[in-house]
């Protein structure tokens, strides 16, 4: 038993060459949801509207550029270093790396924090919430593209990615594989739920700066590290490695996550500032009584 997956990745075709793919739609949904959620964080904490407006330039663009450049340098360096312009011209052929997106986002948020005069950890803690749910959307986009597939499996939930085989290949010759994209997406959703609980119910973003970012790094990159063991390597040069490229790139982020959690827990907790009691306004019933002026006798 297995699931036969022959999903058309093209959502809409216009003319003979222009296509809108579900993968692009997932990216758009991830960016849109991130913008809405970050705007709510800003309003909840009483910050100016310009803070949520500038996150697009420093956060979104840095993520997209970082993910594209990261793929080119991490997975196909010989090809793109020889012809750097192909990083732009070959963008329709795909190639986005989550580790490159993470590096780009770290740089973009540093610039964003300086521009808005905010602590760097303030930005990192809050953006990690939207990164977790955005990563889930992107992984569903990978599923629609039939890419980043898992290793062969006999489990009943294994997927036969029919579009990876030449036309006319009989089903009996196809191999069911782990739906690694779904595994990662579900883990990212679980990380998102935990971070939302820490933010809204425990107020950890203000009480222990850095903790939420550390938890998010562990939830995303430890997940990625472990699931790589049941995924197919993306490039041939990884076959001889003990750990593949995705795992090696995940290690620094896992270490950073552990260090941030330790840092946040060992620091004194930031106590919420209690609001000052509102001054009492005298009313007709509570106003102090004044002595009546005595009538003069003439």
Buried (B, 14 or more C-beta within 10 A) or exposed (E): EBEEBEEEBEEEEEEEEEBEBBBEBBBEBBBEBBBEBBBEBBEEEEBEEEBBEBBBEBBBEBBBBBBBBBBBBBBBEEEBEEEEEBBEEBEEEEBBBBBBBBBBBBEBBBBBBEEBEBEBBBBBBBBBBBBBBBBBBBBBBBBBBBBBBBBEBEEEEBBBBBEBBEEEEEEEEBBBBBBBBBBBBBBBBBBBEBBBEBBEEEEBBBBBBBBBBBBBBBBBBBBBBBBBEBBBBBEEEBEEEEBBBBBBBBEBBBEBBBEBBEBBEEEEEEEEEEEEEEEEEEEEEEEEEEEEEEEEEE
